[in-house]
Amino acid sequence: MDFHQNYFELFGLPVSFGLDGGSLTERYRDLQKVLHPDRFANASDQERRLSLQQAAQVNSAYDTLRDPLSRARYLLRLRGLEYNDESSTISDLEFLEEQMGLREQLADIRHDKNPTALLDDFMARLDARSREYIEGLSGLFASPEDVDMEKAKNLVQRMQFIRRLQAEGEALEETLM
């Protein structure tokens, strides 16, 4: 087993955004059965270290591939597009205004008389937007040879905004409980 191969190859899956989650999970479990450090309890120090490294790589690969945002970022990286989240900006003013509006709505929910109902609606809208971005990424990555890298990067950045808002909404939800 070559652990320098890309994550898709590691799991024996095609390099694709639209992968089969069941196959990914099944292959992950198979690899963990073989590589789990507990299986190497009586092995040499070197074998135990190697097992730990390989199991950690399998875990990292699985976490990356099972999450659509991480999978899209990984596909971009495989195609040579690396970018820094902190320094990479979106210049679409309409989108930025929408994000500011969503942040204001989330802040207003905290002070409403019935915040739970508003938060449920807010989170449902974010979920719908996230699904829309995932569908867009599926379409862009459908033809592996001809991916519009800038459009894909733009959708990844937009999805990151939505993810941050979802995390903030989930934190508010916990506070309200």
C-alpha positions, 0 to 999 in steps of 0.5 A: 500500500503506497501512502504517498498516493492521493487520497482518492487512490488510497481509498481505491476511488475515482478522483471525483467530487461526486463520490459514493459515500458508502464506498468511501466509508466501507474502504475506510473501515477496511483500511482501519482494520488492517492498520489500526495501531492496536493490531501492532501492540506486539510489533517492533517500535518501527512497525508501531510508528508506521502503523500510527502514521498510516492510520493517521493518514487514512483518518485525514484522508477520510475526513477530507473526502467525506466533507464536500467543502474539504473534498472540493478544496482537495480537488483544487489542490490536486489541480495545482490551485492552492490559496490561503483562506485568510488572504483570498478575498471575494470581490463580488459585492452583491455576495458580500452584502448578502453575507453582511445581511446574514450576519446582521440577521444572526445577530438580531436573532439573539435579541428576538422574543422567539429566537428559536423559530427564527434560528430554525428558519435561518439555518434552513436557508443556510442549508439550502444555500450549502446544497446549492453550492455543492450542486454547483461544485458537482457540476463544475467537477463533473468533467475532470479535464475541463474544470473552471478553476476560478468558478470552483474556487469562488464556490468553495469560498462562498461555501466557507462563508456559509459554513462559518455562519452555520457554525455561529448559528449552531453555537447560538442554538446551544446558547439558547438551549 
